[in-house]
Each structure stands twice: as C-alpha cells, then as structure tokens.
Amino acid sequence: MTDATLGEKENVLPPPAEVEDVELYHAKSWLTHYVFSQDAKYIAIQYAGTAIGIGLVALVMSWVIRLQLAFPGAIPFIDASRYYQAVTMHGMIMVVYMLTAIFLGGFGNYLIPLMVGARDMVFPYVNMLSYWVYLLATLVLVASFFVPGGPTGAGWTLYPPQAIMSGTPGNDYGIILMLASLILFIVGFTMGGLNYVVTVLQGRTRGMTLMRMPLTVWGIFAAAVMALLAFPGLFVACVMLLLDRTLGTSFFMPSIVEGGEHLKYSGGSPILFQHLFWFFGHPEVYIVALPAFGIVSDLISTHARKNIFGYRMMVWAIVAIGVLSMVVWGHHMYVSGMNPLFGFFFAVTTLAIALPTAIKVYNWVLTLWRADIHFTTPMLFALGFIVTFVNGGITGLYLGNVIVDVPLSATMFVVAHFHMVMGVAPVLVIFGAIYHWYPKITGRMLDETLGKIHFWITFLGAYAIFFPMHYLGLVGVPRRFYELGETAFVPHSAAALNIFITVAALIVGAAQAIFFFNVFWSLRHGKPSGGNPWRATSLEWQTPETPPGHGNWGKELPIVYRWAYAYSVPGAPEDYLPQNAPPLKGEHSP
Amino acid sequence: MSVMGLFFILIACIALWWLARQGVLRSSFAEEGEIADFPGAELLPRPPAAKVGLGVFLAVAGCLFSLLCAAFFMRMDAPDWQAPPIPGILWFNTAVLIASSLALDLARRAADRRETDDVKSWLLVGGGCALLFLLGQLWAWRELAAQGLYASSNPANAFFYLLTGTHALHLVGGLAALARTARAAWSGRGGAELAASVELCAIYWHFLLFVWLLLFAMLAGWADNFGVICRRLLS
C-alpha cells in the first residue's frame, strides 16, 4: 500500500488548464429552473421522459400489429389502413423519436458534461431550445393521429410515389405532418448535436485527454458526429417530398396514373429518395448502436471490476464503425436494382463493418474473462445486450450478401433481424443504463429484485418474440402484409407461431409496468444510494453532491489523472481508483 | 454521389488532422512513466468554443448543400430536365454578396484593431449588401415566375428555387446573428468579445459566398460536365 499524496510530486506541475471555469446561467424562477431549464441534467430528464412517453405510444402500436397478425380480422377496429398506420408510426417513433432522442438527448445530455468534468454543455441556451423543438416535433407527430385520415401509413421509409398518393392512408394530412415533424426534429437535433460535439471537444476538464474519456462519451460523441452528417440526408428528402406533395414539383414523383387519371407529375426519381433516405437510414442504426456500445463497455467494466480489454482498440473500432457506416446505405436497396458493381461495393463495405464490431464483442468477452462479475441488474442487461447484438449481427451478415438478401428481403426474417439488432439490443442497454445511473440521478437505488424480474421477463420474452420470427421468414411469411389469407407456400403452423409471438409480445409489453412501478416507487422508497454505490471510477460518480447540483462540481473542477478503467488496481487503497484521485506514488498510467 | 464522396473526404481529412493534433495518434493514453508527468502538457491552446461550434455547424450546412447538389446531378439525367435561363440579376447579386463578404472581413480587421467606429460602418455595409442580395434573389424568382417557369413545371426550376431558397434562408439566419453583433457594437461593448463575434459572422459570410459561387456555377450549367466526368470515372 502506498501513500496517495500530491505532495510527493512537487517537482511536477499539475496538468494544464484545458478549460477555463465558466460563468453559469442561474435560474431565477421556478419556471426557468424546472421547465425552461438550461441545466443539461434537467434537459436530459425532459428528453428521456418525452422519449419514453412517445415510446409507449409506439409500444401500443406494436400490439395493434401483433394482434392483427395473430388473429386476422378478429378485431374490427384494426382494418388495413389502421394496420399500416400502426406499422408506420411504430417504426418511425421507435427509431427516431424514441431511440435517437433518448440516447443522444437523454444520456448524452446527462452524461457528457458529468463524465468529461464540465459544469454544463457549452451552449446551454441552444441546448434548451433543442429540447423544446424536439417536443414540438413530437407534438406535431402526435397531432397527426387526430387529423382527418389519420397518420400516414406509408411505412417508416415513406417511399414515394406511394407515400403521397391516394390509397395510402393519411395521404392528405398525415404525411404532411409527418414530414413537418421530421424536419422539426432534425432542426432540434442539430442544436443538441452541436452541443454534444463541442462540449466533448472544448469542455473537458484538466487532464481529461481524449484517450482518457470513458467509452460512453466516445460512443455518444461518435454517434453525434454521425448524426450531424446523416440527418441532413433525411432533411433534404423530407423537404423535397413535402414540395412534391404540396407544390406539385417532381423531384421524386414519376409520371403516374392514379384512378385512370394522369397526375401532373413527370420524370421524378423514386430511387433518388431511397438514396437520400438510406444515406440517413443506415448511419441511424449506428447512431443508436454506438452510444449503446459505449454504455455497455462501461457497465461491464464497472460491474466486473476489471479494466476494459483493449481500450484503444475499442476507441478505434467506434471510429471505424462510424466511418464505414456512412458508406453502406446501398445495402438497403439491393432489391431496388442497382449497378452490380455498386452492389458489390456495398456488400463489401457492409461485411467489413463486421470486423470492428467483432473486435468490440471479443473485447467485451475478454473483459469478462476471469473477472469478478457482479450479477447486478445493470450487468444482466449489459450481458443480455451482448448476446442479442451478436445474434442480430450474425443475421446481418446473411442479409449483407446481395444473393441472400434478395429472396429474404420481403420476409419476416428482415423484421426479426433488425428488431434483434436495433430494437431489443439498444432497449436492453437503455434499461441497463437507467438501472446503473438512476442512483446518481435520484440519490436512491432501484429495487434489485424487481429489476431482475423485469430483466428476465424482458430478455426471455424478447427472444420468444423475435427468435421464432426468423423461422417465419425462412418459410416465406412475407412482411408488410395486412393479412396472409390462403397461400400454398406458407404452412398452417405459421399461424400457430404467430399466435405464440403475439402472446409473448403482450406479456413483455405489460411487464414493463414492473419497471415503471420500480422507477416511481424507488423515487420515494428506494434505498439511499450514497454518491458512488457501484464503486465506479468515472467522474460522474465523484460529484460532491448526489444528485449533482447546478454546476456539477461545487467550487473546483476535478482534475483527471488516469483513464476511467482503473479497477482491481494492485496496491490501491480500495480495489478501484477514481479518475480524479491523486496519483499514487510510483503509479504508472493509463 | 461523387459530390458526397468529395465532401466526406474533406471532412475525414479535417477529422484526422484534428485527432492527430489532439495527440490521439501518439498513444497518449498508454504512456510510460510516472502518472503525474502529464503527457498533454504541450497541447496547443484551444480555440474558443463558439468558433468550434460554428465550424461544426458549417460541416452540417456543407453536408446539406452537398446532398442537394448530389440530388441535383442525379435528377439532371432524366430526359425531362430543362434548365431555366439564368436571370441576369444573379450576376449583380453575386457581386453584391462578394461586396458583403469583403465588408465583413474589413469589419473583422477593424475589430481586431479595436476601432469600433470602423466596425460599425463595415457591419452596416455588410448587412446592407446582404439584404440587397436577398432582395435580388427575390427579384430573380419573380423574373422566372413571370416567364411561367414555376417550381412545378420542371424539376430544373424546382431545384433552382430550392437551392437559392435554402441558401437565402441560411443568409437570413446569418443576418439574425449579425443583428446581435451589431447590437453589441452599438451598445458600446467593444473589445475581444466583439472581435470574436464579428469574426464568426465573417467566417459564416465567406462560407455562404463560397457555397453561392458553387451553386451559381451549377445552376448556370457550367458544372454539367462534372456529372459526365464522374460517371466516366465510375464506369
């Protein structure tokens, strides 16, 4: 055991001041303190609350879909239009308004300033605007449920020409509100994204070099950069489609006959829309996945009391995945038809992403190897994520090949694949992260027993839903169909499997009530957590107050001496060294 | 697609340069030796956050315009494409925008020298020219519309309105920022804060001028061969 004192290092200057202390905005009234708050922690909770709220709407939509698939025609309310509207809104809400918003707006806002040792985001006012524009976007989206014709039923990809033609539900008002809402969302997100990126670049405290940042921050940072570059694709697509719909331009709309009548459109290119949409759409998968990767790395390292294996490799894998994911969008368009050379190019880049991703998975597994694993609820969710992500990733390799993709593209196999990889996997991380950081946010622990019950129902239930779906796809059950009817090639057993899946979906959805009960009950009755219940190293656990006060750090900003993974350090007073603990005598970094 | 390729190569170069400058490539985390010998002590001083923020925003705006241009070139191949005649006033507008950009650059230099009176007059000239440019763009729209060239009559017209409109909206946003800067100048808050603010405006104006020159070349049809060359390169 060595003395941990700064005094013995007098010959060494402390690290340079990388960031000056800033004047913080101080709220003057209840309204500016809690509602129009400029504090990133409040904005984070507003973001996450709104995202979870709208996510519950999407959950109900998924029940509508599943009830129709299992019991076609049994519920008169679910006609074909409502079915397609449910499919569209479920997809769009979950991908954009729930996952993107909660990972970047929720966790990004809460964790970035705390983890890099900043007092707040660099542009707090813009940060506040970001949330309110996001809320407005969500409200516009919700409004589309109440306009004549209902929300759009064009599918979450909104492909023209069908998206704006009669015959698609919600083609009069629904689609306009949808596009307007997306445009607003992107504007709001860009404000937030600027903050996340610039705070990581500029707001780090003394000693917090890039290569000492926790992987959570790296994941969110890379995702924010990608989102800033990818969302303009969706923005352009939405604006042009909106002009096609309202002003009658022909960006995307070809000459087309509707009900025996020639429409005024001519010569537009639906493929152009697909390029723009997927230029956003594929990076979007990793915009959701990269923060999840980062959070999982930190959860595993903390709850297995071991440093993350191959930190540098993990960082470069995040960067590599980010770069590669910008050049793979074509694999969503194999069946749209393209130059075989492009097909080859996109297949190669798609499969190449497996390399950095595999590196990450190996490193997680090697981190767990002979570690002191604590099966806490956050850890269970993190482990569940690894299994699910590997599962969904492997079917991704199948679908990345043009030849395999073409026959499978229109089947439930694709639905199973993307729900595993970007539905279940990130949601497991969200739960894990909430169980992990709830003590910091509220000062109280969530109930472990309820948490474990919640985990096992969710994890096993999600497998009961999506694992059989692969088989449905392989026997040829098509996706997007309202009703199968009598087909020669789909066996009767498919119907039985569909009922099983629906029952599982209803149970898993309802089981989330356990989680919500836990969150609200623990707010009052949870065990007080203290400042650092998981004995974690990263800066957010070292705040003078829990929950952290306005400005996070009291009088002095923390000084960072090492990376965030100093667990099970030989010779340390405890089995871990916080990032800001003064150096031990003779300690060698990282 | 080639447009996007070029844009991303540019962004990747900037990102790599930045990562290298931050010492990431120098293995700063796996450093040997005593922990208190902080490895980043010789790091360069950081630019102000607002400037970095503007840089990131310009990357986003650049991405937006690149995508619009990529869509322009892809849509151009369709047989129904008929480029509208370029209204003569665009030449005048271009000159005015160049003047506006120059004026803001002079304002920036004056702010560096802390000559607040000069800053005020150059800000006025710059803002006035930018307003004139916007009016000129509106005039160009009217001219096209008077010839019956509406957005719905041909995709080339639609792109003309879309591209000029998007550019104009960015300039309007810039004018809002310029108004804030001007208010700071008139309320007597000179010094470093004003200089920084004026510099940001000048950078943004130069960026918009650069984008406008590219857009103008593209709309006037001088870049038509670009698409052909790219296709030859790819095939």
HADDOCK unambig.tbl for C-alpha pairs under 7 A between the chains (distance, minus, plus):
assign (segid A and resid 12 and name CA) (segid B and resid 36 and name CA) 6.63 0.50 0.50
assign (segid A and resid 12 and name CA) (segid B and resid 37 and name CA) 6.58 0.50 0.50
assign (segid A and resid 15 and name CA) (segid B and resid 38 and name CA) 5.85 0.50 0.50
assign (segid A and resid 15 and name CA) (segid B and resid 41 and name CA) 6.27 0.50 0.50
assign (segid A and resid 16 and name CA) (segid B and resid 41 and name CA) 5.91 0.50 0.50
assign (segid A and resid 194 and name CA) (segid B and resid 53 and name CA) 6.30 0.50 0.50
assign (segid A and resid 194 and name CA) (segid B and resid 56 and name CA) 6.66 0.50 0.50
assign (segid A and resid 194 and name CA) (segid B and resid 57 and name CA) 6.90 0.50 0.50
assign (segid A and resid 198 and name CA) (segid B and resid 49 and name CA) 6.79 0.50 0.50
assign (segid A and resid 198 and name CA) (segid B and resid 52 and name CA) 6.60 0.50 0.50
assign (segid A and resid 198 and name CA) (segid B and resid 53 and name CA) 5.85 0.50 0.50
assign (segid A and resid 202 and name CA) (segid B and resid 49 and name CA) 6.02 0.50 0.50
assign (segid A and resid 210 and name CA) (segid B and resid 24 and name CA) 6.92 0.50 0.50
assign (segid A and resid 211 and name CA) (segid B and resid 24 and name CA) 6.63 0.50 0.50
assign (segid A and resid 211 and name CA) (segid B and resid 28 and name CA) 6.77 0.50 0.50
assign (segid A and resid 211 and name CA) (segid B and resid 29 and name CA) 5.35 0.50 0.50
assign (segid A and resid 212 and name CA) (segid B and resid 29 and name CA) 6.49 0.50 0.50
assign (segid A and resid 228 and name CA) (segid B and resid 60 and name CA) 5.95 0.50 0.50
assign (segid A and resid 229 and name CA) (segid B and resid 60 and name CA) 5.86 0.50 0.50
assign (segid A and resid 229 and name CA) (segid B and resid 63 and name CA) 6.23 0.50 0.50
assign (segid A and resid 232 and name CA) (segid B and resid 63 and name CA) 6.63 0.50 0.50
assign (segid A and resid 232 and name CA) (segid B and resid 64 and name CA) 5.13 0.50 0.50
assign (segid A and resid 233 and name CA) (segid B and resid 67 and name CA) 6.56 0.50 0.50
assign (segid A and resid 236 and name CA) (segid B and resid 68 and name CA) 6.80 0.50 0.50
assign (segid A and resid 247 and name CA) (segid B and resid 152 and name CA) 6.48 0.50 0.50
assign (segid A and resid 248 and name CA) (segid B and resid 152 and name CA) 5.23 0.50 0.50
assign (segid A and resid 249 and name CA) (segid B and resid 151 and name CA) 5.87 0.50 0.50
assign (segid A and resid 249 and name CA) (segid B and resid 152 and name CA) 4.12 0.50 0.50
assign (segid A and resid 249 and name CA) (segid B and resid 155 and name CA) 6.60 0.50 0.50
assign (segid A and resid 249 and name CA) (segid B and resid 158 and name CA) 6.40 0.50 0.50
assign (segid A and resid 250 and name CA) (segid B and resid 152 and name CA) 6.79 0.50 0.50
assign (segid A and resid 250 and name CA) (segid B and resid 155 and name CA) 5.79 0.50 0.50
assign (segid A and resid 251 and name CA) (segid B and resid 155 and name CA) 6.15 0.50 0.50
assign (segid A and resid 267 and name CA) (segid B and resid 78 and name CA) 6.52 0.50 0.50
assign (segid A and resid 267 and name CA) (segid B and resid 80 and name CA) 6.16 0.50 0.50
assign (segid A and resid 269 and name CA) (segid B and resid 75 and name CA) 6.96 0.50 0.50
assign (segid A and resid 272 and name CA) (segid B and resid 71 and name CA) 6.91 0.50 0.50
assign (segid A and resid 561 and name CA) (segid B and resid 35 and name CA) 6.86 0.50 0.50
assign (segid A and resid 583 and name CA) (segid B and resid 35 and name CA) 6.59 0.50 0.50
assign (segid A and resid 583 and name CA) (segid B and resid 36 and name CA) 6.75 0.50 0.50
assign (segid A and resid 586 and name CA) (segid B and resid 34 and name CA) 6.15 0.50 0.50
assign (segid A and resid 587 and name CA) (segid B and resid 34 and name CA) 6.01 0.50 0.50
assign (segid A and resid 587 and name CA) (segid B and resid 35 and name CA) 5.91 0.50 0.50
assign (segid A and resid 588 and name CA) (segid B and resid 32 and name CA) 6.76 0.50 0.50
assign (segid A and resid 588 and name CA) (segid B and resid 33 and name CA) 5.65 0.50 0.50
assign (segid A and resid 588 and name CA) (segid B and resid 34 and name CA) 5.06 0.50 0.50
assign (segid A and resid 588 and name CA) (segid B and resid 35 and name CA) 5.15 0.50 0.50
assign (segid A and resid 589 and name CA) (segid B and resid 30 and name CA) 6.99 0.50 0.50
assign (segid A and resid 589 and name CA) (segid B and resid 31 and name CA) 6.64 0.50 0.50
assign (segid A and resid 589 and name CA) (segid B and resid 32 and name CA) 6.94 0.50 0.50
assign (segid A and resid 589 and name CA) (segid B and resid 34 and name CA) 6.91 0.50 0.50
assign (segid A and resid 589 and name CA) (segid B and resid 35 and name CA) 5.04 0.50 0.50
assign (segid A and resid 590 and name CA) (segid B and resid 29 and name CA) 5.48 0.50 0.50
assign (segid A and resid 590 and name CA) (segid B and resid 30 and name CA) 5.44 0.50 0.50
assign (segid A and resid 590 and name CA) (segid B and resid 31 and name CA) 6.69 0.50 0.50
